[in-house]
Every structure is written in structure tokens, then in C-alpha cells.
Amino acid sequence: MWKVLRAHFPSLEAVSMNNYSSGVPLELHKEISRELFSVSPLPRRLSACRGYALTLWDDDSWTEVIKKGRDAGQYPPSIVKEAVRIIDIWNPRPFPSWVTCVPSDTLSCALTEFSKSVADFLGIRFNEIIAKRHQNFPQKSMNSTAERCSNLDGAFHINGSPMEGPVFLIDDVFDSGWTITVVAALLREVGFKSPIYPFALGKTQE
């Protein structure tokens, strides 16, 4: 994969890998209370792999670049390059054969285009299989697990059949982790059995 990165970004050859972050680990919730989800039938236990975020939110200059891209409605190529570099270091096995992303009421276009670009550079497919049923409040405005889960109940659905093979599930910012956990659980609920690898642009500090 590193040879592929050099082909797209030749300047990386002259840069020491020690000058870069190797990403911020992400862990999804493993236990899901069905009592908190009356609309979306979710499995009680979730089997998903560890993932990574590009940066720890508000901890370095990448946060400002991400914020500016989000406000502009398009993430710059530098963000795509950094995401692909971190994925190359991570190198999950088995490696995903496709990419999908969490839809957003306000960031859908930017995150979708970012996810498509990541898929293109990795030489794998993109499938916009996750859709919103209705608008929900920002998760960061919720004060408890019960509120976060209620806010997500019925907000998403799987539109179509998942592709075969492991998948990168991309979100913009990983706060409590419930949004991407719920979406991963919905993939499991429709029978998707391959590894799910979460990836986010940023992870807020706990």
C-alpha cells in the first residue's frame, strides 16, 4: 500500500513517518440496550473491529483544517491524503473491499465525497448504502446515554444490500460513539457478517 501512496503523493517519500500521527484508536460500544431502541431493532451484542480517527479533536492543526473543510462543504485533498496514510499504517486484515459512510443532515455531501476519494485512492469501491429516515439532533447536545440512543432510534436505515467483504465505515466526528455503533448494528441486523472497521475524521477528548 505504501507504494500506492507514493504514486499518488510523491512528496511523502522524503518525509519521515515519525513526523506524523498514526491515528487515534476508536472502540465502538459492544452492548446495546434494546429497551432504548423501540423503532430500530438492533442486536443486543455488536461485533465490530477497532477503528481509528485521523486526529484528536482540538488537539492539533488538523482539527482546524477539518472544520474549514466542513464549513466549506468540501474537505481538502490534504485530509484525504492523511486519512489514507493512517489507513496504510493501520493496514487492517482482512483489508476492506469497500467503503461506506454515515449520512449527515448538514455534512452529507462533504463526507460522502471524502469517503469516495478515500475509496478511490485505496482502489476499492464506495457504496452509499446508509440513509437517513429523519433529521435528529446533534449527538453532542445530548446529556446521557438514554438521550443519545433515543435521538438515534429510527434515524438511519440500510438502503439496499451491503457489498461482500469487510468495510470501512466512515463518520466525521466520533463523540460518544453511539452514532457509528448504531449504524454498524444496523448492518449486522440486515445480515452483514464481514468485519466492520470504523474510521472518523476526529475523536473528541473524553
N, C-alpha and C positions, 0 to 999 in steps of 0.2 A: 504493500500500500504506500510506503514512503516514496517509492519510485514514481507512483502515480501522482503524489503530491508535488514532487519536484517538477514533473512535466507541466502541471498547471501553475505552480508558483516557484519558478526557478530561484528566486531570491532566498528561499528557505535553505538552500544548500550551504550558504555562507553563515547561517545563524546557528548558534549553539542551542541545543534543546534545553539547556539549563536556564536559559533566559525566559522560558515560558512556563505557564502553569500546566499541570497535567489534568486539570479539571477538578470539580468539586463532587464528591460522591453523593448519590441520591438513593434513598431507600423508600419504597412505597409501603403503605400500610398493608399488613398481612391479614388482619382480622377486620371483617366488615359486618356491622350490626344490621341485620335485615329489618329490625324494628324501625330503623331510621330511613328506610327506603321503601315507601309504600307503592310508588309508581314504577320505579326501575327494579326488576327482580335481579338481584345480584348474588353471586356465590358468597357463602359465609367466609370462606378462606380464599385468598388470592395468591396464585403462584406467578410471581413476576421477578425478573432479574434486577440486580443492582444497576443503577444508571449513573450518569454524570451530568453536571451543569458546566457551562462554559466558564462562569465566574461566580464568586460570592457577591451577592448584591450589595452595592455601595462600598465595596472593599477595594476596588481598583478602577483604573481608567476605562475598562471595558464596559462598566455599567453606564457611563455617560454616552459611549458610542451606541449602546443598545437603546437607551432612552431616546436619543436623537433619531435613530432609525425608526423606532416605534412611532414617534410623533410625526415623522415624515411619511409614514406608510410604506416604507421600504428599507430593509436592513442592508447596509453596505457590504460590498464583497469581502471586506476585511473580517466581518463577523462570520461569513460562510467559511472563509479560509481558516479561521481559528477553530471553528466547530469541527471541521474535517480533520484538522491537525490533532485535536484532542481525541476524536474517534479513532484516529490512526494509532495513537499511543495506547488507548484503551484496548482496541482490537478484540472485541468480544467474540467468543467462539461458542456455538457456530455463528458465523458472521451473518447479519441480516441480509435478506434478499429484497427487502422493500422498506419504504418509509411512509408513515402517515403522521398527521398532526392533530392536535386538539383545536377545534374551531373556537373563535372568539367573536363576541359581538362587535368589538371595536378594532381588533387586530387581525382579523381573519385573513385578509389579503396579504399583509406583510409576512405573517408567519407561514402561510401556505407557500408563498414564493420562496421564502428562505428554505423551507423543507424540500421544495422541488430542486433548488440549487444544490443542497447537500446531497440529495439522491443522485443528481447528475454527476457531481464530482466523484461520488463513490461508485458510480457505474451500476447503480441498482434502480429499481422502479419506485415511483411515487403513486400512492393511491389515496385519494381524498374520500375515505370511507366513513369518517366520523362526521355527524351532522348535529346541529342544534335543533331541539324541539321548541324551545322558548328562551327568551332572554332571562338571565339570572343576575343577581347582584355580584359585585367583585368579592371574591373569597376573603380578601384581606380586610373587608368590612365586617366579617363575621367574628363573633366573640367566643364561640365554643364549638366543639366537635359536632354536637347535635345541630347547631345552626348551619355549619358548613355542609353537613350531609343533606339537611333539608333543602338547602339552597341549590344543591346539585341534583336532587331527586327528580328524575324525568327530564333534566335539561338536555341530555345527549341521547343519541341513538345510533346504531350501526346501520348505515345505508348501503346495503349490498353485501356481498360475500368477501371476507378477507382473502388476500392472496396467500399462497402457500409459502411456508418458510418463516424464519424469525423476522421481527420487525423492529425498527427504531420508532418509538412513539415520542413525538416532539411537542413540547409546550414552551411558552415564553418564559414565565417566572414560576418557580417552584416555591410556594409559600408553606402551607400546611401539608401539601402533598395529596390532598383529597381529590382534587380535580383529575389529575393524571391517574390516580388509583381507581377512581370510578370508571374512567374511560377504559383502562386496562381490564377491569372487571367485566365491562360490557362486551369486550372482545372475547373473554372467556365464556360469557353466557351464551354467545352465539356459536360456540363450539371451536373457537380458535385455540389450538393446543401448543403451538410453537412458542419459543422464547419471546418475551416482550422486553425490550431494552428502553427504559425511559431516558430522554435527553431534554435538557432545558437550557435556555439561554442564561438564566440566572437563578440562583438559590438565595432566598432571604436568610439572614442570620437568625439563628434560634435564640 
